[in-house]
């Protein structure tokens, strides 16, 4: 029986859409204007404009805000579309590159686990550094919970992982090296009663609905919070649960409740969200790298690269580094 493949009956391909539309759209986004996009896309400005208008009309959504006579910025829908378009084009390149090499990329892999929320600042530094330092390897990131990272490192499915310090690790073969400490802060809607205050009293949190990560996806999250707030006699009231920090912050925007996240997640802040330090401050959380002990020669080099590239994060606080205070 002959194999069959999905995609040949794509509605959008049948209507004339192709990779060119995505490429022109991202060129306009990167350049910040329709006119400047023509140089990046190597086409006339009219082609870029027509492709983007066709996308917006077919999708019935505005992807770009027009600024001035020629400038453009992304709408919220455009931000999501840009991420997906980038994924399509990057993977298209990977498919062709692997095929030109004669099939799948046979380079050995360095599989890096990561917890999304704690590593929003660390991961973008580490992955490019490892790619540059180990060109003979594939560097592949995998989003995992802390427990999954420990289990998969033990099974050698992950090489190492970037995450918070494990609460309970009885395995003598698993070690944790701290990289940077982050304060826990409270994200509230801009119209919240405490939004104009200098801090969020920890006792006030008992009266708030806490937007949290799904317990099935991030079981250590609530255990960490319970450990941090127990000395203050605070019991948290968990409301809606979400899969990732962006969704939690969107829940804050929708006034579903407040969120407790590491200050590194401030990079993800959408409009209408205010970050408040806690008072009194709770203990900072350690973010670092988990690995199998003793590390082999390759892993020792990987660990040294990770520690070196994250060294600037250990100088001062997150807030002072980013001009937030």
matplotlib code that plots the C-alpha trace (Angstrom):
import matplotlib.pyplot as plt

x = [0.0, 1.4, 2.0, -0.2, 0.8, -1.2, -0.9, -1.5, -5.1, -4.4, -7.1, -4.6, -2.2, -5.2, -6.1, -2.6, -0.9, 2.7, 5.9, 6.4, 3.6, 5.2, 8.6, 7.3, 5.4, 8.4, 10.6, 8.2, 8.2, 12.0, 12.5, 9.7, 8.4, 7.0, 9.5, 12.5, 11.2, 11.8, 15.6, 15.4, 12.9, 14.6, 11.3, 9.4, 7.6, 4.2, 4.7, 5.3, 2.2, 0.0, 1.1, 0.3, -3.0, -4.0, -3.1, -5.1, -8.1, -8.1, -7.6, -10.0, -7.6, -5.2, -1.6, 0.1, -0.5, 0.4, 2.5, 3.1, 3.5, 5.3, 6.1, 4.5, 4.2, 2.7, -0.8, -1.4, -2.7, 0.4, 2.7, 1.2, 1.2, 4.9, 6.0, 4.2, 5.5, 9.0, 8.6, 7.4, 10.2, 12.9, 11.7, 11.4, 15.1, 15.9, 14.1, 16.0, 19.3, 18.8, 17.8, 20.9, 23.0, 21.5, 18.7, 18.4, 21.0, 23.3, 25.2, 25.1, 22.6, 22.9, 19.4, 18.6, 15.6, 14.2, 11.4, 9.9, 9.0, 12.3, 14.5, 13.1, 16.4, 18.8, 17.7, 18.2, 21.8, 22.6, 21.3, 23.1, 26.3, 26.1, 25.4, 28.4, 30.7, 29.7, 29.1, 29.6, 26.5, 22.8, 21.6, 17.9, 15.8, 12.9, 10.3, 9.9, 8.9, 11.6, 10.6, 10.6, 14.1, 15.4, 13.8, 15.0, 18.6, 18.6, 17.5, 20.1, 17.3, 18.4, 22.0, 21.2, 18.4, 17.9, 15.4, 14.7, 16.5, 14.7, 12.9, 13.6, 16.4, 17.4, 19.4, 23.1, 23.8, 21.9, 23.5, 22.4, 24.6, 23.0, 23.4, 21.3, 18.9, 15.5, 13.0, 9.4, 7.1, 3.3, 1.8, -1.5, -3.8, -3.1, -6.5, -5.9, -6.3, -2.6, -1.3, -0.2, 1.3, 5.1, 4.7, 2.2, 1.8, 2.2, -0.9, -3.0, -2.3, -4.7, -7.6, -6.5, -7.3, -3.9, -3.4, -1.1, 0.6, -1.3, -0.3, 0.0, 2.5, 4.5, 4.0, 6.9, 5.5, 2.9, 5.3, 7.8, 5.2, 4.0, 7.6, 8.3, 5.1, 5.0, 7.3, 4.9, 1.8, 0.2, -2.1, -2.6, -6.0, -5.4, -7.8, -7.4, -4.5, -2.5, 0.2, 2.7, 3.6, 2.3, -1.2, -1.0, -0.2, -3.0, -5.2, -4.0, -4.9, -8.4, -8.7, -9.0, -6.6, -3.0, 0.1, 3.3, 6.2, 10.0, 11.1, 12.8, 9.3, 8.9, 10.3, 7.0, 4.9, 1.8, 0.2, -1.9, 0.2, 2.0, 4.8, 5.0, 7.7, 6.5, 6.6, 8.1, 10.3, 10.2, 13.3, 14.8, 14.7, 17.7, 17.7, 20.5, 21.5, 20.8, 23.1, 24.2, 27.2, 30.0, 29.9, 31.7, 34.3, 31.6, 29.3, 32.1, 32.6, 28.8, 28.6, 31.6, 30.0, 26.7, 28.4, 30.5, 27.6, 25.4, 28.0, 26.6, 23.3, 25.1, 26.2, 23.6, 19.9, 17.6, 15.9, 19.0, 20.4, 17.2, 16.6, 13.3, 14.0]
y = [0.0, 3.4, 5.9, 9.0, 12.4, 15.3, 18.7, 18.3, 19.3, 22.3, 24.9, 27.8, 26.4, 25.9, 29.6, 30.7, 31.2, 29.9, 30.5, 33.8, 35.4, 34.4, 35.6, 39.0, 39.4, 38.7, 40.9, 43.8, 43.0, 42.8, 46.0, 47.9, 49.3, 48.1, 50.1, 48.8, 45.2, 45.2, 45.2, 42.2, 40.3, 41.4, 42.4, 45.6, 47.3, 46.7, 42.9, 43.0, 45.2, 43.1, 39.8, 41.2, 42.7, 39.3, 37.5, 40.0, 39.8, 36.0, 35.6, 38.4, 39.8, 42.7, 41.5, 44.9, 48.4, 51.0, 53.8, 57.0, 56.9, 53.6, 52.1, 48.9, 47.2, 43.9, 43.6, 40.8, 38.6, 39.5, 38.5, 35.0, 34.8, 35.9, 33.2, 30.5, 31.9, 31.9, 28.3, 27.2, 28.9, 27.7, 24.1, 24.4, 25.3, 22.4, 19.9, 21.0, 21.1, 17.6, 16.3, 17.9, 16.2, 12.8, 12.4, 13.0, 15.0, 12.3, 14.6, 13.6, 15.5, 17.6, 17.5, 20.4, 20.3, 23.6, 24.9, 27.8, 30.4, 30.3, 30.3, 33.2, 35.0, 32.1, 29.9, 32.5, 32.9, 29.2, 27.7, 29.9, 29.6, 25.8, 25.8, 28.0, 26.0, 22.6, 22.8, 19.1, 18.5, 19.2, 21.3, 20.4, 22.1, 20.3, 22.0, 19.8, 20.0, 19.7, 16.1, 15.1, 16.7, 14.6, 11.4, 11.9, 12.9, 9.7, 7.7, 9.6, 11.0, 14.6, 15.7, 18.3, 20.8, 24.4, 24.8, 25.8, 23.9, 20.5, 20.4, 16.7, 14.9, 11.7, 10.4, 10.6, 10.6, 13.9, 17.2, 20.8, 23.8, 27.2, 29.9, 32.9, 33.8, 35.5, 37.1, 36.1, 39.0, 39.5, 40.4, 42.3, 44.2, 47.9, 48.7, 46.3, 48.0, 47.6, 48.5, 51.9, 50.7, 50.1, 46.5, 43.6, 42.6, 38.8, 38.6, 40.3, 37.3, 35.2, 37.4, 37.0, 34.3, 33.0, 32.1, 29.1, 26.6, 23.3, 21.0, 18.1, 20.1, 21.8, 19.8, 21.5, 25.1, 25.0, 23.1, 25.8, 28.5, 26.6, 26.4, 30.1, 31.4, 28.9, 31.1, 34.0, 32.0, 32.6, 30.1, 30.8, 30.5, 28.8, 29.8, 29.1, 27.0, 27.5, 25.8, 28.6, 32.0, 33.9, 32.4, 33.2, 36.9, 37.0, 35.8, 38.7, 41.1, 39.5, 40.2, 36.5, 37.0, 37.7, 35.7, 34.9, 34.5, 34.9, 38.4, 37.0, 36.6, 40.4, 40.1, 38.5, 41.4, 42.3, 45.7, 46.4, 44.2, 45.7, 43.9, 44.4, 43.2, 41.2, 42.6, 41.2, 39.6, 35.8, 33.8, 34.1, 31.0, 29.4, 28.7, 26.5, 23.4, 19.8, 17.1, 13.5, 13.0, 12.5, 14.4, 13.0, 15.1, 16.5, 17.5, 19.2, 21.4, 22.0, 23.0, 25.3, 27.0, 27.4, 28.9, 31.3, 32.6, 33.2, 34.9, 38.4, 37.4, 36.8, 40.5, 42.5, 41.9, 41.3, 44.6, 46.6, 44.9, 45.8, 49.2, 48.2, 50.0]
z = [0.0, -1.0, 1.8, 1.9, 3.2, 4.6, 3.1, -0.6, -0.2, 2.0, 1.7, 1.9, -0.7, -3.0, -2.5, -3.6, -0.2, 0.1, 2.0, 0.1, 2.1, 5.4, 4.3, 3.2, 6.4, 8.6, 6.5, 7.2, 10.9, 11.1, 9.1, 10.8, 7.6, 4.2, 2.3, 4.2, 3.9, 0.1, 0.7, 3.1, 0.9, -2.4, -4.0, -4.7, -1.9, -3.6, -3.5, 0.3, 0.9, -1.4, 0.3, 3.8, 2.7, 1.2, 4.5, 6.6, 4.3, 4.2, 7.9, 8.7, 11.3, 11.5, 11.8, 11.6, 13.0, 10.4, 12.1, 10.2, 6.5, 6.3, 9.7, 11.1, 14.5, 15.4, 16.8, 19.4, 16.6, 14.6, 17.4, 17.5, 13.7, 13.6, 16.0, 14.0, 10.7, 12.0, 13.1, 9.7, 7.8, 10.2, 10.0, 6.2, 6.1, 8.4, 6.2, 3.1, 5.0, 6.4, 2.9, 1.3, 3.9, 2.9, 5.4, 9.2, 10.9, 12.4, 14.7, 18.4, 20.5, 23.6, 25.0, 27.3, 29.6, 30.8, 33.0, 31.0, 33.6, 35.7, 32.6, 30.5, 31.0, 31.2, 28.3, 25.5, 26.7, 27.1, 23.9, 21.4, 23.5, 23.3, 19.6, 19.0, 21.4, 20.1, 16.3, 16.0, 18.1, 17.8, 20.8, 21.4, 24.2, 25.8, 28.1, 31.2, 34.8, 37.5, 38.2, 34.5, 34.2, 37.1, 35.7, 32.2, 33.2, 35.2, 32.1, 30.0, 27.8, 28.8, 29.0, 31.6, 32.5, 33.4, 36.2, 39.8, 42.6, 43.2, 46.5, 47.0, 45.2, 46.9, 43.9, 44.6, 40.8, 40.2, 41.1, 41.0, 40.4, 41.1, 38.4, 39.6, 42.3, 41.6, 43.9, 43.8, 42.9, 42.5, 39.1, 39.4, 37.0, 36.6, 38.2, 41.2, 44.6, 45.3, 41.8, 43.0, 46.2, 46.6, 47.4, 48.0, 51.7, 51.9, 54.2, 51.5, 49.2, 51.4, 50.0, 46.4, 43.8, 42.8, 39.1, 39.1, 36.8, 36.3, 39.1, 36.6, 34.6, 37.4, 40.6, 42.4, 41.8, 44.6, 46.9, 46.4, 47.2, 50.3, 51.5, 50.9, 52.6, 55.5, 57.7, 57.2, 58.1, 54.7, 53.0, 49.3, 47.6, 44.2, 41.4, 37.7, 36.5, 33.3, 31.2, 30.8, 32.2, 29.2, 29.8, 33.5, 32.8, 30.2, 33.1, 35.2, 32.3, 32.2, 36.0, 36.9, 39.8, 40.7, 39.9, 41.8, 39.5, 39.5, 38.6, 35.4, 34.0, 33.8, 30.3, 29.3, 30.8, 28.6, 28.9, 32.1, 34.3, 37.3, 39.2, 43.0, 45.3, 48.3, 51.8, 53.8, 51.1, 50.9, 50.3, 46.8, 44.5, 42.9, 39.2, 37.9, 36.0, 36.9, 35.6, 36.1, 38.5, 37.8, 34.5, 31.6, 29.6, 27.3, 30.1, 32.0, 29.0, 28.7, 32.4, 32.0, 29.0, 30.8, 33.9, 31.8, 29.6, 32.6, 34.7, 33.9, 35.5, 38.8, 39.0, 40.9, 40.9, 38.0, 38.6, 38.7, 35.6, 33.7, 35.1, 36.8, 40.1]

ax = plt.figure().add_subplot(projection="3d")
ax.plot(x, y, z, "-o")
ax.set_aspect("equal")
plt.show()
